[in-house]
């Protein structure tokens, strides 16, 4: 098989959650463990950092990978889902996995695929583990797919666990309370392995995390309790941040971050606390590496779709925020970027809590309703009908690119356009 034939085989043979949702959801570690075992457990041949959370885990994973790269380490990075190219999921020093490796790995695993009937996600996780081992990485950053306790990535024993934040999402799989969701995320906490929690959140979440860490005898630190992060604005395409230690033991410093979404303030404390622990464990990550990496996360790791500017006059931003907590942050930031008319190009998948999210959008804006090219997509006409109940007025379009072209056509130079609602809407953008 060539590369395209290999991808076609993977997508057609294996259940893909991003396409069919619940029918592809396969909680549990047994199949992943069996696949790993057949390959000699490659995930145990290098150190790992495990990153879970509702929002921010992708950005945090990329920031940590960038910092480690800048410090001189050879770094594997596994994230999901991809936006444009399957190879985005598996990178070494920011370079996507080769097509040849994907072909060879898939061909070698056909008997296991027939025997074990794994999900698409299980196969891609093990593919990443195997590639990182073959590349002889110094360390790999592994992003959880969903949840944590029963996520396929949870076969690793990392040197450090990171939990970014916890809010309501995927409730049909993870539970319908913050406490239940926190329990699933806390499932990545391993005996005596330090855990960094990016933010100190409400008492229900915090209690679950503290109790889980105590039971595992795992040292736990909250990034927001160690670092105070202040937003000093955006300059030359960089988010300016004032960073000081809460203890006051060190002078404050200014960092520049090329990920300019204001929600990164929630993530950075956890990233810096994680670096502190790595240094305590013998890794050598100097301040210069931190500074250089944070200014160049996109260049170093290839991250896309996080408060990414696509145009000026009118301003156009896209973001992959796809739940209530994430959209609350991005809509708030969008409200302050232009004095002109606000325009929203939005679409969703149908198994999300759409009604809660629609309630976040302002009624005094123009709307362009679309749908992602995904089997789980919410029909654009149906979305338009639902949005009418919230006073959100606009036309429906079959895809995001047609919707965006119309929004640009109707915009003046002082207007601003937001594109999002779903990771898969952003993925469909031609200009991403």
Secondary structure as GFF3:
##gff-version 3
##sequence-region A 1 432
A	DSSP	alpha_helix	3	13	.	.	.	ID=ss1
A	DSSP	alpha_helix	17	20	.	.	.	ID=ss2
A	DSSP	three_ten_helix	21	24	.	.	.	ID=ss3
A	DSSP	alpha_helix	30	38	.	.	.	ID=ss4
A	DSSP	three_ten_helix	42	44	.	.	.	ID=ss5
A	DSSP	beta_strand	47	52	.	.	.	ID=ss6
A	DSSP	alpha_helix	57	70	.	.	.	ID=ss7
A	DSSP	beta_strand	75	78	.	.	.	ID=ss8
A	DSSP	three_ten_helix	86	89	.	.	.	ID=ss9
A	DSSP	beta_strand	90	92	.	.	.	ID=ss10
A	DSSP	beta_strand	95	96	.	.	.	ID=ss11
A	DSSP	alpha_helix	99	108	.	.	.	ID=ss12
A	DSSP	alpha_helix	110	116	.	.	.	ID=ss13
A	DSSP	alpha_helix	120	134	.	.	.	ID=ss14
A	DSSP	beta_strand	139	143	.	.	.	ID=ss15
A	DSSP	three_ten_helix	152	155	.	.	.	ID=ss16
A	DSSP	beta_strand	160	163	.	.	.	ID=ss17
A	DSSP	alpha_helix	171	174	.	.	.	ID=ss18
A	DSSP	alpha_helix	178	185	.	.	.	ID=ss19
A	DSSP	three_ten_helix	186	188	.	.	.	ID=ss20
A	DSSP	beta_strand	195	197	.	.	.	ID=ss21
A	DSSP	alpha_helix	203	215	.	.	.	ID=ss22
A	DSSP	beta_strand	220	222	.	.	.	ID=ss23
A	DSSP	alpha_helix	223	226	.	.	.	ID=ss24
A	DSSP	beta_strand	227	235	.	.	.	ID=ss25
A	DSSP	beta_strand	238	245	.	.	.	ID=ss26
A	DSSP	beta_strand	253	257	.	.	.	ID=ss27
A	DSSP	alpha_helix	264	280	.	.	.	ID=ss28
A	DSSP	alpha_helix	287	294	.	.	.	ID=ss29
A	DSSP	alpha_helix	297	301	.	.	.	ID=ss30
A	DSSP	beta_strand	308	311	.	.	.	ID=ss31
A	DSSP	beta_strand	315	318	.	.	.	ID=ss32
A	DSSP	alpha_helix	324	335	.	.	.	ID=ss33
A	DSSP	beta_strand	342	346	.	.	.	ID=ss34
A	DSSP	alpha_helix	354	358	.	.	.	ID=ss35
A	DSSP	beta_strand	366	369	.	.	.	ID=ss36
A	DSSP	alpha_helix	380	388	.	.	.	ID=ss37
A	DSSP	beta_strand	394	396	.	.	.	ID=ss38
A	DSSP	alpha_helix	400	409	.	.	.	ID=ss39
A	DSSP	beta_strand	416	420	.	.	.	ID=ss40
A	DSSP	alpha_helix	423	427	.	.	.	ID=ss41
###
